[in-house]
Each structure stands twice: as C-alpha cells, then as structure tokens.
Amino acid sequence: MLERPLLAIAIVLGGTALSDVYASSDGPLRQGGRWTRVFTDEFDSEALDRTKWVTCYWWGESGCTNLGNSELQWYVPENVAIAGGQLQLTAKPADVIGHDGLRFGYTSGMVTSGRYDRGDQRADRFSFTYGYVEVRARVPAGQGLWSAIWLLPSDHTSKPEIDVMEVLGHQPGVLELHYHYQNEAGERRSAGHEVETPDLSRDWHVYGMEWSPESIVWYLDGQPVWRYTDTRTISHQPMYLLMNLAVGGDWPGAPDATTPFPALYLIDYVRIWQREQS
C-alpha cells in the first residue's frame, strides 16, 4: 500500500463461486494444529474501540495521507464509524487543508492497530509475529477507489509490507496480493499475484493471510490463492494491521464523474490467531 507493486502474476479461479465454497471462518485452522485467537473486533459496540485502533498513520497530525503514492485523500477520524455491527470507512469529496498546507479534494477513513507516532510511549494497540489474519469485508466499486488490508512493521519502517488484500475500484473483479520487502543487499523488492474473481464489490468476502517463518499464504473465502515461500526475505518482526480506503494515487488513478460518492468500505470483523507451539 505504501508503493505501487512492481510485479503482478495473474491466476484464474474457475468453477464454483468462491463465496459459495467458504463454509466457516477457519481457513488454515482446519489444517490441524492448535490455534489461539489473540485479537478480535466484531464491531458490535457503539463506537470505535480506541484500545484496539487508531485512525491515522504514525505521522498523523489532525489527519494524515500517503504522499508517496500521490493519493488524493486526507484521512480524518470523522470518516470512521461503527453502525449496524460494521466498521464503516467513508470516502467523499471535500475541500480540506492537510500536511504542510496542501489542499486535498477528498476525505476518507482508515484504522490501524499501531500507534500514532514514534514519540507515542504506549505500545502498538496490537502487533504480532506470525499468525493467521482474517477480515470479512465488502469493498466499494468506482474509478479511483482503493481498498486495502495490510501489515507494517512495529518499528515504523515501511518494509517489509504484507498486503492481505487490495482491490482497485475500477477493476473489482481482480484481487491484488503483494509482498514488499528488502533483499539481503538492502534493495527494495516486490512480489505479487492478481487473482481474477467475480466482482468483489457485489457481496461480502473473507480475506485471509497466514504468515509463518516458512511461508505467507493468502486466502479468499477460505480457499488458498497464492503462496510466497522465499524464507530468506519473509518478515520475522512484529507487525500491526491497517485497513483503509484510499482515493486516487499513481496506481488507481483519480476518480471521475462515474465514481459513486460517498463510497463505503465495510468491515464486519477482524480476527487474528496464532499457532500454538508443540
């Protein structure tokens, strides 16, 4: 999410619709071993649980954005809400002044389980090393919209980055999966897959990712769709979770007259497990 992916390899899933073959929220949990759930938010409260979430990147000052991607939104807490048992991240046109007096044409919402800045003496709201992340969500369609679920290191560096999912609003039938890292020479590298699917914006889907020392495995509706196995570059440091709805940027491009606003990115739950060591 912090940069445009450099590599994309397409795979096609045919046959039964993926949403139909997912029976329960167990993903890799049904493959054996003992798992312990270490983080949960079902979003059943009346307001965002501030013991679990903050509403900006670590450089947030009354809002934040990602200038590295040339994104067009300014993230504000007001665009994060809980309603009907769902987390709602809303993007909409606005005229706001953000970082260094820059003007932004949109506001949007994000949450992270990290902390606001390097000077924040509190620990991350939640971070972990290895485990299985599962999020049930419904993404919006529309030119210039960019929904994401991802992990970043707790030391406030930008690499490695595990993108649990990304969906661009102008191609909601493509699930983007990426891993950004530094190789042994300290050079930035990216690997990824594009998974062709039915239109993901038309229904709820369960996005999952299992992270272990041996591999990173991505799931859609309980089915594995990609595996990364270069153990030399797999992250071994604590990471925290981010979920956001970006607007515009180098990758998706700007919204146009067809983009529906306000745009809603809905999250039903977030659940994270860790495998018990034998």
RAUR-V276592 format. One line per field, one symbol per residue. phi: phi as a letter, one per 20 degrees, with the letter a starting at -180 (. if undefined). psi: psi as a letter, one per 30 degrees, with the letter a starting at -180 (. if undefined). A space follows every 50 residues. Layout:
phi=???
psi=???
//
This chain:
phi=.fbffecccecdddnfgffeeeebeckffeeondccfdbbbeleeebfff fdcddbffdfclpabcffdlfdedfcffedbdblmceddddbfaccddgl mfedebdbcbcceebfbfeffffggabbcmqcdccebceeeqgnebebcb ccffemeebfcdefabcefecfeceecbcdbdefenefcccacddfcfgf febfbddcbddcfeaccdcclndfcacdcfffdfgcdgcceccbdecmof efnffcfefecfddddceacccdcfffe
psi=fflkkfkkkklkkabkkefffjelifbffggllkkkkfkkjfhflflkjf ffklgllfgkjhllajffghlfljkkffgklkkhgkkjjkklkljlkbkh gkkkfllaklklgblelffjfllkeklljkakkkkklklllkkfkjklkl klkfghlfklkjjelkkkffifgkkkklkklkafggkklkllkkjklljf fflkljklkkklfflkkkkkhfkkflkkgjfffkkglkllkkkljlkale eflllaffkkkkkkjkkelkkklkkkk.
//
